[in-house]
Amino acid sequence: MMIRPGLKIIFFLALRGIRKHGFSSFVAVFTISMAAGLFLSTWQINQETRRAFNNSANGFDAVLGARGSKLQIILNSLFHLEESPGNLPWEQYELIKNTSGVRRAFPIAVGDNYHGYRLVGTEPEMFFEHEWKPGQKFTVKSGGRIFSALAKEALVGAFVAKKLGLNIGDKFHPYHGLDFKEENKHQDIYVVVGVLESTGTPADRVIWVPIKGIQLMEGHDKSMAQTISAVLLKLNGSAGISLHTKYNRQGDVATLAWPVASVLSSFFDKFSWFQKVLEIIAAMVAIISCMIILLTLRSSMNERKREFAILRCLGAPRKAVTAVIIWQSLILAVAGGLAGIAMNLLINLTVFQVIRDKTGVVLEVFNPDVSVLFVIGIILIVGLISGALPAIQAYKNELSENLKLNS
């Protein structure tokens, strides 16, 4: 009786081969998932961090800071990282506030913390007037309010409130400096009067207080009472160009960090080499997985020579035998690809949580794009290539040799 194996039988035989070499198959799937997950995460982390950091500037177009690095000014003023490059006299704030083309200007002062979370002094108007994203101003959770300009009151970011368990009515002592040290406790006592609704930006990781509170804090140098750390700016039209010329090219007192997106982009470009290194590692892992699939299939084929020969004797054409090998390779590749997407999610969850904890910037864990389709396509090609050589060998094998009993 002649048989013509259908797709179901071929698929069954392919699965049988995978089960028979379970450990090798698992290793092959795991290495494919590692390569796919690493490549996808490398791409997505790079793209998502660029997008998220640009969107986390809280709606400000520029920052005026002390003479120094634009990047340091932005990281310190908008992302509350790094140290301030220096201070500006209060007059610089008054000057730029009244400059043509400046729509909004808000001074900030930094230099204190509470259990490692920074206190940032500013004017309460920032929370009443400024839109941290188009059409949306900062909002306070029910029962709270914005601090008063001359009171020792605090408005706590959502992330800080959650981590430290701060609620309306709680009192705390600030600590001098940006790093928490018990011996640096100030005598001043601040009262929490509000908790900000979460914004998914660095503003969530800050305790906001009146700027006068920072300037006149007990223990601070009296000469700093009329200085600020930076000025956050919202500009009209092309005002940035004239301000850039005024401060960066002609002046020597302050630095205008503008435009924010461009400065951040140059920052990420400095780490492009690291992305390439990870891509090379992913490619090497992919090559290793390809070799493991190849070895698994060759081993499977050698152990199943008699099985394939019997199928041939029953009328199965050569192409049916080669189809079993190809399908076995494709199943491993598809399983590895699906596991790679899961690996990608796991890596993203871990890395994005670290980024959120350290910067306050919230990134989307899974944002499907063409990179997923690209990687899946590459994996299928790898599966076909890995199965091609064993399939060709199976196609060429002679029945007389495969039916011999092993001695």
C-alpha positions as CSV (number, residue, x, y, z in Angstrom):
1,M,0.0,0.0,0.0
2,M,1.5,3.3,-1.1
3,I,1.2,6.3,1.3
4,R,1.5,10.0,0.6
5,P,2.1,11.8,3.9
6,G,0.0,14.9,4.3
7,L,0.8,18.0,6.2
8,K,-0.5,16.7,9.5
9,I,1.7,13.6,9.3
10,I,4.8,15.6,8.4
11,F,4.0,18.0,11.2
12,F,3.6,15.1,13.6
13,L,6.9,13.5,12.6
14,A,8.7,16.9,13.0
15,L,7.3,17.3,16.5
16,R,8.4,13.7,17.3
17,G,11.9,14.5,16.3
18,I,11.9,17.6,18.5
19,R,10.6,15.6,21.5
20,K,13.2,12.9,20.9
21,H,15.9,15.5,21.2
22,G,14.2,17.5,23.9
23,F,17.3,19.0,25.6
24,S,19.0,20.0,22.3
25,S,15.7,21.5,21.1
26,F,15.3,23.5,24.3
27,V,18.8,24.9,24.0
28,A,18.2,25.8,20.4
29,V,14.9,27.6,21.3
30,F,16.6,29.3,24.3
31,T,19.5,30.7,22.3
32,I,17.1,32.0,19.6
33,S,15.0,33.7,22.2
34,M,18.1,35.3,23.8
35,A,19.3,36.6,20.4
36,A,15.8,37.9,19.5
37,G,15.1,39.3,22.9
38,L,18.4,41.1,23.1
39,F,18.2,42.6,19.7
40,L,14.6,43.8,20.2
41,S,15.3,45.2,23.6
42,T,18.5,47.0,22.3
43,W,16.5,48.7,19.6
44,Q,13.4,49.4,21.7
45,I,15.3,50.7,24.7
46,N,17.2,53.1,22.5
47,Q,14.1,54.4,20.7
48,E,11.8,54.5,23.7
49,T,14.3,56.3,25.9
50,R,14.9,59.0,23.3
51,R,11.1,59.4,22.9
52,A,10.3,59.3,26.6
53,F,13.1,61.7,27.7
54,N,12.1,64.2,25.0
55,N,8.5,64.0,26.3
56,S,9.6,64.3,29.9
57,A,11.0,67.8,29.7
58,N,7.7,68.9,31.3
59,G,6.9,71.2,28.4
60,F,9.9,73.5,28.7
61,D,11.7,74.6,25.6
62,A,15.0,75.8,27.3
63,V,16.8,76.2,30.5
64,L,19.0,79.1,31.6
65,G,21.8,78.0,33.9
66,A,25.2,79.0,35.1
67,R,28.1,79.0,32.6
68,G,28.8,75.4,31.8
69,S,27.6,72.3,30.0
70,K,24.1,72.4,28.4
71,L,23.6,68.8,29.1
72,Q,24.4,69.1,32.8
73,I,22.0,72.0,33.1
74,I,19.2,70.0,31.5
75,L,19.9,66.9,33.5
76,N,20.0,68.9,36.7
77,S,17.1,71.2,36.1
78,L,14.6,69.0,34.2
79,F,15.5,65.5,35.2
80,H,16.9,66.2,38.7
81,L,20.1,64.3,38.1
82,E,23.7,65.4,38.3
83,E,24.8,68.5,40.3
84,S,24.1,72.1,39.4
85,P,27.0,73.7,37.5
86,G,26.6,76.8,39.7
87,N,24.2,79.5,40.6
88,L,22.8,82.6,38.9
89,P,22.0,85.9,40.6
90,W,18.3,86.6,41.0
91,E,18.7,89.5,38.5
92,Q,19.2,87.1,35.7
93,Y,15.8,85.6,36.3
94,E,14.2,89.1,36.4
95,L,16.0,89.9,33.2
96,I,15.1,86.9,31.1
97,K,11.5,86.9,32.5
98,N,11.0,90.3,30.9
99,T,12.7,89.5,27.7
100,S,10.7,89.6,24.4
101,G,9.8,86.1,23.2
102,V,9.8,84.5,26.7
103,R,6.3,83.3,27.4
104,R,6.9,81.8,30.8
105,A,10.0,81.8,33.2
106,F,10.2,79.9,36.5
107,P,13.2,80.0,38.8
108,I,14.4,76.9,40.6
109,A,16.8,76.3,43.4
110,V,18.3,73.0,44.5
111,G,20.7,71.8,47.2
112,D,18.7,69.8,49.7
113,N,17.0,66.4,50.0
114,Y,14.8,64.3,52.1
115,H,15.9,60.6,52.3
116,G,17.7,61.0,49.0
117,Y,14.8,62.7,47.1
118,R,15.6,66.2,46.1
119,L,13.9,69.3,47.3
120,V,13.4,71.8,44.5
121,G,12.4,75.3,45.2
122,T,10.3,77.3,42.8
123,E,7.4,79.7,42.6
124,P,3.8,78.3,43.1
125,E,2.8,80.0,39.8
126,M,4.5,77.2,37.9
127,F,1.8,74.8,39.0
128,F,-1.0,77.2,38.3
129,E,0.2,78.5,34.9
130,H,2.5,76.0,33.2
131,E,1.3,73.1,31.0
132,W,3.6,70.1,31.5
133,K,2.2,68.7,28.3
134,P,-0.1,70.4,25.8
135,G,-3.5,71.2,27.4
136,Q,-2.6,69.7,30.8
137,K,-1.4,71.5,33.9
138,F,-0.1,69.9,37.1
139,T,-3.0,68.7,39.3
140,V,-3.0,68.0,43.0
141,K,-4.7,64.9,44.5
142,S,-8.0,65.4,46.3
143,G,-7.7,67.2,49.6
144,G,-4.4,68.9,48.8
145,R,-3.2,72.2,47.5
146,I,-0.2,74.1,46.0
147,F,2.2,75.4,48.6
148,S,2.2,79.1,49.5
149,A,5.2,81.2,48.4
150,L,6.3,82.3,51.9
151,A,5.3,79.2,54.0
152,K,7.3,76.2,55.0
153,E,5.1,73.9,52.9
154,A,5.8,71.1,50.5
155,L,4.1,69.6,47.4
156,V,5.2,66.0,47.0
157,G,5.6,64.2,43.7
158,A,3.6,61.0,43.2
159,F,6.6,58.7,43.1
160,V,8.2,60.2,46.3
161,A,4.9,60.1,48.1
162,K,4.5,56.4,47.3
163,K,8.1,55.5,48.2
164,L,8.3,57.4,51.4
165,G,4.6,57.1,52.5
166,L,4.2,60.9,52.7
167,N,0.6,62.2,53.0
168,I,-1.1,65.5,53.5
169,G,-0.3,66.9,57.0
170,D,3.0,65.0,57.4
171,K,6.0,67.0,58.6
172,F,9.6,66.4,57.8
173,H,13.1,67.9,58.3
174,P,15.1,68.6,55.0
175,Y,18.7,67.5,54.8
176,H,21.5,69.6,53.4
177,G,23.1,68.4,50.1
178,L,21.8,66.0,47.4
179,D,22.9,62.8,49.2
180,F,21.1,61.8,52.4
181,K,23.3,61.9,55.5
182,E,21.7,61.9,58.9
183,E,24.2,64.4,60.4
184,N,23.1,67.0,57.7
185,K,19.6,67.5,59.0
186,H,18.2,71.1,59.0
187,Q,16.2,72.4,61.9
188,D,13.5,73.7,59.5
189,I,10.2,71.7,59.5
190,Y,8.1,71.5,56.4
191,V,4.5,70.4,56.2
192,V,3.1,68.4,53.3
193,V,0.1,70.3,51.9
194,G,-0.4,68.4,48.7
195,V,0.5,65.4,46.5
196,L,0.8,65.8,42.7
197,E,-1.1,63.5,40.4
198,S,1.3,61.2,38.6
199,T,2.7,62.6,35.4
200,G,5.2,59.8,34.4
201,T,8.0,62.5,34.3
202,P,10.9,63.4,36.6
203,A,8.5,65.8,38.4
204,D,7.1,62.8,40.2
205,R,10.5,62.2,42.0
206,V,10.8,65.6,43.5
207,I,9.5,67.4,46.7
208,W,8.6,70.9,45.6
209,V,8.9,73.7,48.1
210,P,8.8,77.6,47.9
211,I,12.1,78.9,46.4
212,K,12.5,81.2,49.4
213,G,12.5,78.1,51.6
214,I,15.6,76.8,49.8
215,Q,17.3,80.2,49.6
216,L,16.7,81.0,53.3
217,M,17.1,77.5,54.7
218,E,18.8,77.4,58.1
219,G,22.5,76.6,57.7
220,H,22.7,77.8,54.1
221,D,25.3,80.5,53.2
222,K,23.5,83.9,53.5
223,S,25.1,85.1,50.2
224,M,23.0,82.4,48.4
225,A,19.8,84.0,49.5
226,Q,19.5,86.0,46.2
227,T,20.7,83.3,43.9
228,I,19.0,80.5,41.9
229,S,20.1,77.3,40.2
230,A,18.4,77.8,36.9
231,V,15.4,79.3,35.1
232,L,12.9,77.0,33.2
233,L,11.7,78.6,30.1
234,K,8.7,78.4,27.7
235,L,9.5,80.4,24.5
236,N,7.5,81.9,21.7
237,G,8.4,81.2,18.0
238,S,12.1,81.8,17.2
239,A,13.0,83.5,20.5
240,G,15.4,80.6,21.2
241,I,17.7,81.8,18.3
242,S,18.1,85.3,19.7
243,L,18.5,84.1,23.2
244,H,21.1,81.5,22.1
245,T,23.1,84.3,20.5
246,K,22.8,86.6,23.5
247,Y,23.8,84.1,26.2
248,N,26.0,81.5,24.4
249,R,27.9,83.5,21.9
250,Q,28.0,87.1,23.2
251,G,27.6,86.6,27.0
252,D,29.8,85.0,29.6
253,V,27.6,84.9,32.6
254,A,25.0,82.2,31.8
255,T,24.4,79.3,29.4
256,L,21.1,78.8,27.5
257,A,20.4,75.0,27.1
258,W,18.3,75.1,23.9
259,P,16.7,73.3,22.3
260,V,16.2,70.6,24.9
261,A,15.4,67.9,22.4
262,S,18.6,68.5,20.4
263,V,20.8,68.5,23.6
264,L,19.3,65.2,24.7
265,S,19.7,63.7,21.2
266,S,23.4,64.5,21.3
267,F,23.6,62.8,24.7
268,F,22.1,59.6,23.4
269,D,24.3,59.7,20.3
270,K,27.3,59.4,22.6
271,F,26.1,55.9,23.6
272,S,25.4,54.6,20.0
273,W,28.5,52.5,20.2
274,F,27.0,50.5,23.1
275,Q,23.9,49.7,21.0
276,K,26.2,48.4,18.3
277,V,28.1,46.2,20.7
278,L,24.8,44.7,21.9
279,E,23.7,44.1,18.3
280,I,26.9,42.3,17.6
281,I,26.4,40.1,20.6
282,A,22.9,39.4,19.5
283,A,24.2,38.4,16.0
284,M,26.8,36.1,17.6
285,V,24.1,34.4,19.7
286,A,21.9,34.0,16.6
287,I,24.8,32.3,14.8
288,I,25.3,30.0,17.7
289,S,21.6,29.1,17.8
290,C,21.7,28.4,14.1
291,M,24.6,26.0,14.6
292,I,22.7,24.3,17.5
293,I,19.6,23.8,15.3
294,L,21.9,22.4,12.6
295,L,23.5,19.9,15.0
296,T,20.1,19.0,16.5
297,L,18.7,18.2,13.1
298,R,21.7,16.2,11.9
299,S,21.6,14.2,15.1
300,S,17.9,13.6,14.7
301,M,18.3,12.6,11.0
302,N,21.1,10.1,11.8
303,E,19.0,8.4,14.5
304,R,15.9,8.3,12.3
305,K,17.5,7.1,9.0
306,R,15.6,3.8,9.2
307,E,12.4,5.6,10.1
308,F,12.7,7.8,7.0
309,A,13.8,4.8,4.8
310,I,10.7,2.8,5.9
311,L,8.5,5.8,4.9
312,R,10.3,5.8,1.5
313,C,9.6,2.1,1.1
314,L,5.9,2.7,1.8
315,G,5.8,5.2,-1.0
316,A,6.6,8.5,0.6
317,P,8.5,10.7,-1.9
318,R,11.9,12.2,-1.1
319,K,10.4,15.6,-0.7
320,A,8.2,14.4,2.2
321,V,11.3,13.3,4.2
322,T,13.0,16.7,3.5
323,A,9.8,18.4,4.5
324,V,9.9,16.8,7.9
325,I,13.4,18.2,8.4
326,I,12.5,21.7,7.2
327,W,9.3,21.7,9.4
328,Q,11.3,20.6,12.4
329,S,13.7,23.5,11.9
330,L,10.9,26.0,11.4
331,I,9.1,24.8,14.5
332,L,12.2,25.4,16.5
333,A,12.7,28.8,14.9
334,V,9.1,29.9,15.5
335,A,9.2,28.7,19.1
336,G,12.4,30.6,19.6
337,G,10.9,33.7,18.0
338,L,7.8,33.6,20.3
339,A,10.1,33.0,23.3
340,G,12.2,35.9,22.1
341,I,9.2,38.3,22.3
342,A,8.6,37.1,25.9
343,M,12.3,37.6,26.6
344,N,12.1,41.1,25.1
345,L,9.2,41.9,27.5
346,L,11.1,40.6,30.5
347,I,14.3,42.6,29.6
348,N,12.2,45.7,29.0
349,L,10.3,45.3,32.3
350,T,13.6,45.1,34.2
351,V,15.4,47.9,32.4
352,F,12.5,50.3,32.2
353,Q,11.8,49.8,35.9
354,V,15.4,50.8,36.7
355,I,15.1,53.8,34.5
356,R,11.9,54.9,36.2
357,D,13.3,54.4,39.7
358,K,16.4,56.4,38.8
359,T,15.0,59.2,36.6
360,G,11.2,59.2,37.0
361,V,10.8,58.8,33.3
362,V,8.1,56.2,32.4
363,L,8.7,54.1,29.2
364,E,6.2,51.9,27.4
365,V,7.2,48.3,28.1
366,F,5.9,47.0,24.8
367,N,5.5,49.3,21.8
368,P,5.2,47.0,18.7
369,D,6.9,48.3,15.6
370,V,8.5,47.1,12.4
371,S,11.5,45.8,14.4
372,V,9.4,42.9,15.7
373,L,8.4,41.8,12.2
374,F,12.0,42.2,11.0
375,V,13.3,40.0,13.8
376,I,10.7,37.3,13.2
377,G,11.5,37.3,9.5
378,I,15.2,36.9,10.2
379,I,14.5,34.1,12.6
380,L,12.4,32.2,10.0
381,I,15.2,32.6,7.5
382,V,17.7,31.3,10.1
383,G,15.4,28.3,10.6
384,L,15.2,27.6,6.8
385,I,19.0,27.9,6.5
386,S,19.6,25.7,9.5
387,G,17.3,23.0,8.1
388,A,18.5,23.2,4.5
389,L,21.7,21.2,4.8
390,P,20.3,18.2,6.8
391,A,17.2,18.3,4.4
392,I,19.4,18.1,1.3
393,Q,21.4,15.2,2.9
394,A,18.2,13.4,3.7
395,Y,17.0,13.9,0.2
396,K,20.2,12.3,-1.3
397,N,20.4,9.3,1.1
398,E,19.9,5.9,-0.6
399,L,17.4,3.4,0.8
400,S,19.9,0.6,0.7
401,E,22.2,2.3,3.1
402,N,19.4,3.5,5.5
403,L,17.8,0.1,5.8
404,K,20.9,-1.6,7.0
405,L,20.8,-2.8,10.6
406,N,23.3,-1.2,12.9
407,S,26.0,-3.7,14.0
